[in-house]
């Protein structure tokens, strides 16, 4: 994620869900606007400054990720 009006530090979020285009056919869920809002709020609380230039800010929300094992 990045601010449209003034590009700065990009927010990169790792979730506990497989990507919809995963090669294994693991079930995935849509990213909802409420998920995006929660990630932004969490990143801001952890020190993300979207208007400042710099390296991407990584937010890891992968706790509870269950690895898919195809049958």
Secondary structure by P-SEA (a helix, b strand, c coil): ccccccccbbbbbbccccccccccccccccccaaaaaaaaaaaaaacccccccccbbbbbcccbbbbbbcc
